[in-house]
Amino acid sequence: MRNSVIFSPENPIIHRRSFSHLQNLAAFFTNGIWNTVTIVKNILIGLIVMVYLLNLKGVLKRQFRKLLFALFSRKKAKNIIEEMQYVHHVFGGFILGKDYR
């Protein structure tokens, strides 16, 4: 008989505890869903920026080359371009698994 009083629907302590647990559960799932949506949004933005920059790669390369020749002497600009090409080959080889020695 005593157990039926503790677990009866009229017991306010049980109602407060169960409501608190439901609030915690709802907050947990809401945060999880929100974090998932944020991650997906960031990935989509990254993909859009990546495609945009890859589309402009040739233009950006030409503009950077013109900027180098405008800021530095011809010899210094050519040296910088050669070094950047070497860095590109080293990192490109590292990423693709090729050896550029």
Steps between C-alpha positions, in 0.01 A plus 500: 500500500787737581662460154176594327500836683860579390434423133152644482428766236412750773853498648654843411860384561474233230346751258780755559772238455350352184443848355861591580624183331286573194639854483856368517426241232339759272796737548745219423327406174448863399870575549597188306273587208619864500867393503436260211327772295790740571758243388310425178463874433875560551588211268269636229649850530849351481411306186354809335811706579724216380322474163505880462876522568577205274305673225709815546833320537639614165392860549641513854828348381539765227410783739747378762772477235429859387506614862840337557648666193353834609643479854840339438774515244469261207772267637353495853147437367624207288680354804183526708297331224757218472487444876120497498506244216736283703273528806202409281678188369612391848159544662315369195722193504447454871123521467483275192772263624745571222872563536629821332875480567 
